[in-house]
Amino acid sequence: MARKQNLIMRITNEWWNRLLGAVSERSLSDQEEQYASHRTRRDFVCTTLGVGTWGMVFPLLTIVVTQLVGAEQAGMFSMAFITGLVLMFLGNYGVRTFQVSDLSERYSFADYQANRIITCIAMLLVGAGYCFIRGYDGSMFAICMGVYFYKMVDALADGYEGRLQQADKMYLAGISQTVRSVAVVALFSLLLFITRNLVIASVAMAVVSLASFLLLTFPLALFETPKSRRCKPADVVDLLKRCFPLFVALFLFNLIENMPKFVMEGMLPYENQLYFNALYFPAQGILLTVSIIYKPLLVRLAEVWADPKRRKRFDLAIVAIVGITVALTLGVMGVMAWIGIPIMSFLYGIDFEPFRGLSFVMIAAGGVTAVIDFLYQAITVLRRQREVTKLYLLTFGFSVFVPLLLIGFTGLSGAVLSYLIVMCILLSLLVMEYVTIRLNFSRKGKAPVSPDDFAEASGSSAAATRIVAHKIGEADGIPADRNPTATARLEPASSQADFANRGESGFPADAQTTAIRSEAKHAAPSRDFSTQALGGHAAAPGATTRMKAVTPRHGRPVAKLSDTRTATARSMTRLQKARWEKIERKRAEEDARAMDRMMREREKHAAQREELMRHAQERKRIEAERALLRGETQDLGGGHAEAFSRREKPLFRRKH
């Protein structure tokens, strides 16, 4: 009787069969999807597992290295891992949040793949250059490159896991991340235990991470998401340009966060890297826990923000996440004061009691860092990441001289304190920026047009109409088509950036005639002006759009649009509604096409299976006939075999 396989073995065998079948057909993207989307509970559970295991890789490996090869080599490994984490943000290029909030899929997944490959190659080159500049010896260079390659695979896999999240299958991304992290920890620990050689273990870590990507993450993303459009080099370049502010901000943030460690490398022994990172790991737990909470919600936050009527919920979500972070920080402090220090001393084999006070400072800094990370993601959803870059540049200046000053005087204590000070400065600047952005939205009652929004709305058409139309108030009681006030023709803006600057500034306070870019869609006598702020058809040739200077009422100037074809302006809310209706129609059409494609694929596979069965039966019949002709005994139905044997017997009868 066959032994029943356990769940893991059964899933593994099914996956291998599916993978080998797809490879034999030479197509991964055309395979039928097998896992459902929109599984919120699975998303949270698997994301928690994935982010948790990924976050525990560094602490666990540091503990293993400390116990097996000593604190000095553990400090070297910690420095290599920290540098790899900073370089990983070059590989990520800040694209993940942009990718999952690209609801209309303006850029294809092939564009995102090409973007990620370019940035990952750049990451490895920069890492190798950094090692040469630092003058590392052969052993440290090999350790660093092994760690850098592992983090490069992490960055590459992040793009494919982002695709799964974009398809609302984030639980699959969590599973992929979990498998890769567990495999890395297991193989690294095993080889280090056997060889006591940190170089061999680091290289093996890189190899196993690449194997997990090729065997799981890469095919899973292609199996379980719709087939992508072809890559367009122009879109890849545009994506690199648009995400550059994201990259600069995130790279600077992580450089700021790790600056005390880089300063310590030149001023203190490597053991201090171990102490600093050991104190940082509980704080990192806060950051990872908060990211577990908000990452599955990014797509839904983007959808909430897209609806002007629901934007108060967006603000409530911000407040809720910040409140959770504060509560979590206080909880971690309580645990650290109770049993945290003894547990750390046991795990590392080092007495951490002298660092009890520093541990509380580090945990507070971890809570501040978690809020910073979430606020930046929220600002990215608002597509206002450009405004944040200057804040990171300003904070970067503080992050250089504050650690230099404090570490030079107080050593490790100065490193921890400087970390908290710099993070508080950055948090203050981010909070002020976010409040400013929201107040601008509230005052205007609509989303101001930024260069990012303009580029996204315009697409590839340089001549598409771009204008934010203001609702004409009826309080003055003067019909737009009968107002005798003199009008001036509106001229097109000279460039996209020029338009964006004008669009954000709104109409002048004195209600003077202002030249802005406008091409009006011709309307029937319905007096409806099609402004096309988010793309559409160009105006009919000769259509003249005019802006009138209207006498102010109650001390407030009124800017009024009119047209020779009796049109009036539409509100931004109506434009947004039309845009999202268009997006929903596009999604419905894509779903219908995907369903039709799936049905055709099923029919194709069924026909292929029938053809294979028919060929197998034909081969079996031919083999049977060949065996019959060769004189072999075959059970072909009784009578045929007996007749054959009787007919052949005289040929073999021996004469006496």
N, C-alpha and C positions, 0 to 999 in steps of 0.2 A: 504494500500500500504506500503510495507516494506521501511524503511528509509535507504538511501544509506550510507554505512560506509565511514569514512574518511580514508586517506591513512595510518595513523599510526595504526588505529584499524584493517584495513584489513591486513596489514603486520603482526601485532601481532597475529591475529587469524590464518593466514596461518602458521606462525611459530609454534604455539601451536599444530595445527593439524599435522604438519610434525614431531615435537618432540614426541608427543604422539604415532603417528604411528610407529616411529622408536623404541620407548621403548616397544611397544606391540610386535614388531617383534624381540626384544632382540638383535638388531644389529644397531649400529650407523655408523660404517665404511662402511657397504655395501649399504648405501642409495645412490640414484642417485644424482649427482651434479646438482644444479639449477642455479648457478651464474657463469658468464663468467670470464675468466682471462684476463690479459693484458689490463686493463682499466686505462690508464695513468691518464686521467683527474679525474676519480673517486678516484684513488689512492691518488693524491695530495689533493683533496678536503676533503676526509674522514680522511686521515692522519693528515691534518691540524686541522680538528675538534677534532680528538681523542687526539693528542698531546696537543692541546690547552686546552681542558677541563681537561686533566690529570694534566697539569702544573698549572691550576688555582685552583685545589682542595686545596692545601696548603694555598695560599693567601686568598681565600674566607673563608675557615674555620677559619683562624686566625682572619679575620675581624669579623666574626660572634661571635667567642669566646670573642674577646675584647669588643664588644658592649654588649653582654649578661651577661658575668660573670666577666669582668674586666681584666686589664693588667697583673696582677700577674698570674692568671690562664692561660691567653693567652701565657705568657712566658713559663709556665710549658708544655702546649700543644705543643708549638713550639719546645721545647727541645726534647719531645717524638717523634715528627714527624721527626726532623733532624736525631735522632738516628735510626729511622725506615728506613729512606732513605739510610743511610750508610749500614745498615744490608741488605737492599734489594739487594745490589750488591753482597752479599754473596749468596742470593737466585738466582740471575741471573747467577752468576758464569762466567760472560763474554761470555756466549755461543751464544747470539742472533746474533751478527755479524758473528761469525764462522758458525752458522747454516744456515743463509740465503746465505752465500757465498760458501756453500758446494754444488756446482753445480752438481757434479757427485753422490751426495747422498751416500757417502761412509758409513755414519752412518744412520741407520734407524730412523724414527720419534719415534719409541718405545724406542730406545736408548736415544734420547733427553728427552723423557718424564721421564724415570727412573732417568736420571741425574738430572732433575729439581726437582723431588720429594725428592731426597736425599738432595740436597742443601737447599731446603725450610725447611725441618725438621731441618737441622743444623742451619738455620737462627733463627728459633724460640727458639731453645735451647740456642744459644749464646745470644739472646736478654734477655731471662729469667736470664741467668747467669750474664749479665751486670747489670740488675736491682738489683740483690742480692749484687753484689760487690759495687754498688753505695749506697746501704742501703736505697732505697726508701721506703716510708711508703705505706700503703695499697692503698690509693687513687692514688698516683703517679704510683704505680705498675700496677693497673688496667688500668689507662689511657695508659701507655706505651704498655702493652700487647694487648690492643684493637687496637692501632695504628700499632704495629708490625704485628699482624695477618692480618690487611688490606693490609699492604705492602707485606706480604708473598703471599697473593692472587694475588697482582699485579705481583710479580715475577713469580708465577706459570702460570698465564695467559699469560705472555710474551712469554713463550715457545710455547704455542698454537697459539698465534698471529704471532710468527716467522714462524710457519709452514704454515700459510696462506700466509705470504709474500714469503716464499720459493716457493709456488705454484702460485705466481704472482697474488694473490688476496688480496693485502694489504688493499684495501678499506674495506674489511670485518673486518680486524684487527682494523682499525680505528673506525668502528661502534661499535665493541665490547668494545674498550677502552672508547668510549664516553658514552655508556650506563652505564658502571660500575662507571665512575666518576660522572655522573649526579645523579645516584641513591645514591651514598655515600653522596654527598653534600646535597641533598634534605632531606634524612632521618636524617642525623646528625643535620642539622639546625632545623628541625621540633621538634625533641626530646629535643634538648637543649633549644629551645624556650618554650616548654611546662614544662619541668622538672627543668630547670636551674641546671642540674646535669651533669658535664662533664664526669663522669665515665659512666653513662648510655648511653650518646651520643657516646662515644668512642667504647663501646661494640657493640652498634647497627651498627656502621660503619663497624665493622668486619663482622657482620652477613649478612648485605646486600651485601657486596662485595663477600662473598662466594656464596650467592644465585645467583648473576649475573653470576658468573663463571660457576656454575653447570647448569644453565638454558640457557645460551647463548654461552659463549666462548668455553667451552668444546665440546658440540655437534656440534657447527658450524665448528670447526676445523676438526672434524671427518667426517662431512657431505661433506665438500667442498674440500677435498684433497684426493689423492689416498691412498688406504689402505696400511698401513705400513708393512714392514717385521717384523718378531718377534724380540723381544729384546734379545741381546746377552750380558751376563754379562761381557765378556772380552772386548767387544766394549764399554760398559758403563765405565769400569775402564780406558780404553784407552782414552776415551773422557774426563774423569776427569783429567787425566794426561796432555793431550794436551792443555786443556783450563785453566790449573792452572796458567800459566803466564798471560793469559788474566784476570783471576780473581784477581790475586795479583796486577796487574797494575791498574785495574779499582777500586778495593777496596782502594788501597793506594791513588789513585787520589781523590776519594770522601772523604777519611779521611783527606787528605791534604786540600781539599777545605773547610771542615767543622771544621778543627782544631781550628780556632779562637772561634767558638761557644762552643766547649768543654772546652777551656781554660777559657772563660767567665763564664761558669757555676760554676767554683770553685772560681772565683775572684770577680764577679759582681752580683747584684741582677737579678732576673728572668726578670724584665722589659726590661733589655738591650737585652735579646734574642728577644723580640718583636721588638725593634727598629732596631736591626741588620737585622732581616728577612724582615721587612717592606722595608728597604732600598735595600735589595737584590732582592726583587721580580721583579722590572724593569730589573735588570741585568739578572735574570733568564729568562725573556721574550726573551732576545737576544739568549740565549742558546737554548730555545725551538724552536724559529723561525728558527734558523740555522739547527737544527735537523729535522725539518719538511721538509726543502729543500733537505737535503742530504740523509735521511734514505730511501726514495723510490728509490734512485739511487744506493744503495750499490750493488745490484745484477748486474746492468749494468756496474758499475765500475769494478767489478770482471771480467766480460766478456771482457771489454776493456783491462784490464791488461793482460788477458790470451793471447791476440794477440800481439806479439812483434811489429808488424807494427803500432799498434794504441796506443802505450804507451805515445806518446806525448800528446794525448788527455787526458790521465789520469792526466798528469802534468797540463794541462790547466784547468781541472776541479778543481784541488787543488787551483790554483791561483784564479779562479772565486769564489769559496766558501769563500776564505779568503777576497777577495774584497767585497763581499756582506756583510760579517760580519763587516768589518770596516765601510761601509756605514750605516749599521743598527745601529751600536753603536753610530755614530755621530747623527743619527736621533733621537734615544732615549734620548740622552743628550739634544737635542734641545727641545723636548717635555717636559722633566723634568724641564728645565729652564723656560719654558713658563707657563704651567698649571699643571705640575706634582706634585709639592709640595702642592698646594692648594687642589688638588684632594685627595692626601694621607691624609692630615689633616682632610678632611671631612669624608673619609671612616673609619678611625680609631678613630676619635674623639680626636686626639692628635695633638698638634702643631709641625709640622716637619720643620718649617722654620729654626730653629737653625742647622738642619742637611743638609742644602742645599749643602754646599761644600762636605760633605761626600757622598752625593748621586752621584755626578759626579765621585768621586773616585771609588765608587762601580760599576757604569755602565761601566767604563773603565775595571775594573776587570772582569765584566761579558763578555765583548767582547773578552778578552784574554782567558777566560775559554772556550768560544764557539770554538775558533780556536784550542785550545788544544784537545777538545773532537773530533773534526773532523779529526785532524791530526792522532790521535790514531786509529780511525776507518780506515783511509787510510792505515796506517802501518799494521793493522790487515789483510786487503785485500791482502797486499803483503806477508802475512804469516811471518812477521818479528817481532812478538809481544815479543819474548824472549829478543831482544835487548833493548826493552823499559823498562823492569822491573827494571833494575839497575838505570835508570834515576829517576823512581818514588821513589826508596829506598833512593837515594841521596837527592831528594827534600823533602822527609819526614823528614829528619834531620833538614832542614831549617824550615819546617812548625811547628816544636816543639818549638825551642828556639826563633824564631822571634816573634810569638804572645806572648809568655811569657814575653819577654823583653818589647815590645811596650804596651801591655795591662796593665802591671804593672805600667807603667809611665803615660799613657794618657787615659786609660779606653777604651770606645767605639771607639774613634777615632783611637787608636792604633790597635784595632781589624780589622777595615776596611782597614787601611793602610798595615797591615801585610798580609792581604788577597791578595792585589794587588801585593805586593813584591814577595810573594811565587809563585803566578801564573805566573809572568813574568820570574822568574827563570826556572820554569818548561817548559814554552813555548820556551825559548832559547835553552834548552837542546833537546827538541823534534825536533825543526827545524834543528839543527845541525845533529841529528840522521837521519832524513828523507833525508837530502841532502847527507849524507854519503852513505845511502842505494842506492839512485838513481845514484850516481856517480859510485858505484861499479857495478851496472847493466850496465851503459853506457860504462865503461872501458872494461868489459868482453864481451859486446855485447850479453849477455844472462843472464838468471837468475841463480845466484849461488845456489848451492845445500845446503839447510839448513837442519837441523835435522827434522824439520816439513815436508818439502817437501819430504825428504827421506822416512819418515814413511808413508806419504800419498801415495807415489808412490809404496812402497813395499807391502802394504796391509798385508795379513797374510802369505805370502810366504817369509821365511827367506832366501831362496836360489835364489831368483829372481835376475837377473843381474842388477847391479847398476854401471853405468859409464857415465860420460859426455864426449862425444867424440868431439874432435876439428877437424874442417875441415882441411884437408891436403892441403896446398898450392901447386899449380903446378909450382910455380916460379922456384923451384930448378931443375925442369925438370928430376927428377930421379924417375922412376916408383917404387912404393912401393915393388913390388914383385921382382925387379931386383937389388935393392940396396944391395951391398955386405957388408954394414956396419954390424958389429956384433950386435946381438940382445940379449935381456934378457927376460926370461919368466916373465909375470906379475902374482903376487900372490894375492889371495883374501884378502880384508881387514878383520881385526879381529872383527870388530863390526860396527854397524850402525853409532855410533857417530864418530868412527875413520874414516869411509868413508866420513861422512859429513864434517869433518874438512879438510880432504885431498881434497875433491871436491871443497870446497870454496877457498882453497889456489891456485888452478890451477896447471899448470905444473911449475917446477922449472925454474929459469931464466937461469941456465947453461945448460939446456936441458939434464941433466943426466937422466939415466934410473930410473924411480920411480915405486915402487910397488903399484898398486891400484887394487881394486876388479874388475874383469871383467869376464864375461862368454859370449862368442860371439856366436850369432846365425849363424849356418853354412850357408854360401851363395854359390850360384852357381858361375861359372866363371864370373859373372857380376861384380865382384870386388866391392861388396857392403857390408859394415860391419854393421850388425844390432846391435846397442849398447844398445837398450832397456833401456834408462834412466828412462823411466816412466812405466816400467813393461812389461812383455811379456814372451816369451819362453826362457828357459835356453839353453845354448850352447850344442852342441852335445859333447858327451864324447870324450876326446882327442883333441878337438879343442884348438889350442895354439894361444894365442894373445900375440904379442910382441910389445915393444916400442923401437924404434931406437933412438940413439943419433945422430943427423944430424949436420953437420958442419954449424955454423952460417953464414948467408949471411947478408951483410950490417950491421954488428954489432948486429944482433938480432938472438938469438938461435931459432931453429925450432924444436919443438917436433913432432915426426912423428910416427903414428901407422901403423903396417903392420901385416899380418897374413899369415900362411903357405898356406892358401886356397885363396890367392890373393883377400883380402878384403880391403876396405878403409873406413875411418871414415865418418860418416854422421854428419851434423850440428845440433845444438840444435833446430834451427827453424823448421827443418824437423821433428824432434822428437815431438816437440810441436804440429805441424800440425797433425801428425799421432795420437797423443793422443786425440786432440779435435775431429778429425774425428771419433775416436772410441767412444768418449762420445756422439757425435751426433747420431751415429748409435744406441747406447744404448738407447738414449732418444726416437728415432723413434720406436724402438722395444717396449719400455715401453708404448709409446702412443698407439701403435697398440694393445698391450695387454689390456691396459685400455679401449680402444674403444670396443674391443671384449667383455671384461668383462661387460661393460655398456650395450651392446646389449643383452648379455645373461641375465643380470639382468632385463632389460626391458621385454624380453620375459617371464622370470620367473614371474615377477609381473603381466603381462597380463594374463598368465595362471592361476595365483592365483586369479585374479579378476574374470575370467570366472568360475573358480571352485566355488568361493563364490556365484556368481550369480546363478549357477546351484543348489547349495545346498539350497539357499534361495527359489528358485522356487519349489524345491522338498519339503521343509518344508511347504511352503504355500499350496501345493497340499495335503499333508498329513493332515494338519490342517483342510482343507476344507472337506476332506473325513470323518474325525473324527466328525466334526460338523454335517455333514449329517447323520451319524449314530446315533448321540445323539438326533436327531429330531429337531435341530435348523433350522430356516428358512434361507437358503442360496440361493443366486441367482447364480445358477450353469448353467444357460442357458435356463430357461423357462420350457420346457417340463419335465425335470427331477423333478423339484420342484413340479409341478402340479400333476404328477403321484404319487409322494410320499404323497402329502396331501390327494389325493383321496383314496389312499390305507390305510391311517391311520384313516380316518374319522369314520368308523364303530366302531373302538375301543373306541372312546370317545363319542359315541351317547348314551344319557340317555334314558332309556325305561320308558314309562308312564303306 
